Amino acid sequence: MRSIAWLGFVNLAILIILAPVVCAQASAQTSDDSLKIYAVNVVKTAQFRKPFIGDGIYLGKGLVITAAHVVGHWPLFTRPHILIGGQDLPAKVVKEGSFEETDLALLSVDEERLPVSLRLRRNPLCKDPPAVGMDVIDVVPEETTHAQTISPLLIAPELRGRFDTLITTPEGSGSGLFDAGRKCLLGIISAKVQKYSYQKKNRHVSVQADGFAGYFVPASKIADFIPPEYRF
């Protein structure tokens, strides 16, 4: 009986010790999932082709930000529409950049057709530039994924000027990257870029391909991209 009682005491002690950890993990997961309300699908349907589905982020006031290459070069012929808040809404292209310049596109939907829970929301852009080693959250309608920001020194030298904001893993085009601490929008995923690792052996440095990083268009460029009359 004593041994049974002792085991019961040990199990209770373990539960007491682990309870704060489990609660913290559950709280973090709930906090991450709350960001999914901003995640949308961007669908384009070209004639005689299968629909293409990318990702985007709702900003507020009926505005959606995504990557330009998700919308395509000829939006009038691809008829983009947005899957958001249980609605399938036709979208108007307010402004479109390009993958070669600024890989962003700003779309708008009829705000009156959105649920009240979305009409009242405003998604803040991060004010501070991303720092290497930040914990970030990639958000799509189906899930959230954690990653870290990394240095451009991990990619080819000729690409560092263009792809200077990176995370550890590539994510879906147009998906939103959020600061894990402040929950502000840090950027929009644009491309995947080859990473390299460097090892020094016998006074020589060897370079090896080491998977892919994800490049994101940072919040500062998003703020500059949005026309003044659409800012809030």
N, C-alpha and C positions, 0 to 999 in steps of 0.2 A: 504493500500500500504506500509506504514511504517513497519508493522509487517512482510509482505512478504520480504521486503528488509532486515529487521533484521535477519530473518531466513536464507536468502541467505548469509548474512555476516557470521553468525555462522557456516553454513555448509562449507563455504570457509575456515574459520579459522581452523575447524576440519581437513579438507583435508590437509592444510598446515602443521599442527602439525603431522598428521599421515604419511605424504609422506616420511619423512626420515626413519621411522620404516618399512614401506612397502618395500622401496628400499633396506634397509639393509637385510630384510628377503629374498627378491628375489635374492639379490647378494649372500647370504650365500647358498641358495638352488642351484644356478647355480654353485657355487664353489664346493659344494658336488657332484653334478651330473658329474662334470668334472672327478671325480675319477672313474666313472663307465667304462671308457675306459680300465682300468686295470683288470676289473672283467671278469672271464671266467667261463664256465661250464665244469666240468670234467665228462665225461661219460664212464662208464665201462659196457661191455656187456659179461656176462658169458654165456656159452652154456646152453640152456634150461631154462634160467632165464630172467626176465624182465630187461631192462637196468636200471642201477642206476645212478642218476645224482647228483653230488656234486658241490662244488664251488672251485674256485682257483683264484690266482692273477698272472697277467703277470708281470715279472720283467724286461724284456728286452732281446735282443739277442736270441729270441726264447725260453726263459726259463719261466716256470710256476711253482709256489710254491703252494702246497696244503697240506692237512692233509694226513698222511700215511693211515689212515683207510678209506679214500675216495677211494684210489687206490686199497686197499685190499692186502691180503697176497700173492696172486699169479698173479701179473700183466700180465705175459705172456699169461695167460689163460682168462684174462678179457678184453684184447685188449683196453686199455684206449685211448680215443681220446678227443680232446679239441674243444669246440665251442668258437671261438674267432674272433672278427672283421668280422662277417658274414661268416666265414669259419668253416668247420668241418674237422679238421686235425688229422691224426694219431699221437700219442705221444709216445716218447721213455722215459722209466723210467731211469733217470740218477742216482738217489740215492733214496733209500727208508728207512725210519726209521720204528718205530713201535709205536703203541698207548701207550704201557707200558714204552717205553724209550723216544724217541723224536718223537712226532707225526707229522712228516713232510715227504713230498715226493717232489722231484725235477724232473720235466718233461721237455722235450724239443720237439719242433715242428720245421718244416722246416721254417726258418725265411723268406726265399724268397717268401713264399706263403702268407705272412702277408701283409696287407695294409701298404703303406708307412708311414701313420700316426702312426702306431705301431712300425715299424722297427726303427724309429728315436727316440723312447722313452726309457728312463731308469727310473725305479721306485726306488727311494732311500729308504734305510732302515733307521729308526730312530737311532740316535747315543746314545741318552740319555735313561736311563731306565724309564719305566712308573711310574708315581707318583699317589698316591691315589687321586681321585677327578678330574682327567683329563677328558675333553670332548673328546670323540672319535667317529669315524664314521665307522660303519660296512658297507662294500660295496659288493654287489652282482650285476650281470648284470641287474636285474630288478629294484633295488632301493637302496637307502642309508638310514641308520638308526642311529640316535644318541644314545649314551649311556655314562656312566661314569665308570671309573675304581674304584674298591672298595678294601677294605682291606681283606686279607685272614682270619682275625679274625671272619668274618661273616660265615665261613664254619666250618665243624667239625675239631677239633684239629688234628686228625690223617691224614687229607688230606692236611693240610696247607703247608707242605714241598713240596709236588708234584704239587699242584695247587695253585701257589703263584702269578699268574697274572690273575686277574679277572675283569669282567665288570658286570654291573647291570643285564643284561638279556642274556639268551642263544641265540646264532645266528647259522646260517647254517654252517655245517662242511666244513672247508677249505676256508671260506670267509675271506676277508681281513679286518683288523682293522687299521684305519689310525688315526694319531694325527690330531684333528680337526683344530689346529692352523697352524702347519707346513706342513701338508699334506704329511708326510712321512709314510711309512708302519711300524706300531707299532707291528703287530703280525698277526698270522693265528689262526682262531677259531678252537678249538679242541674238547671241551666237555662241557656238562652242569653239574653243581655241586650244590647239595642241599645247600640253604642258611638257616640260623637260626637267629631268633631275641631273644634278652635276656631282660627279665623284672624282676625287683627286687620288691618283695612283702613280707612284714613282715619278713625281714631279709633273705628271701630265693630268689634265682634266678631261674626263670622258663625259660625254653628253648622251643621255638616253631619253627616248620618248616615254612619258609617264602619264598616260591618260589625257583627259581633256578638262579644261576649266570652262566655266560659264562666264561670258561677258554680259554685263548689264549697262544699259543707258542710265546714268545716275540722275537723282532727283533734280540737281541743279540744271541739267539740260532739259528735263521735262518742264521745269518752271519757265525756262526761256522759250521753249517750243510752244507753249499754250498762248494763243492770242490774248492780248490784254482784256478784251471784252468778255472773255470766257473764264477769267480768273476770279477766285473768291477766297 
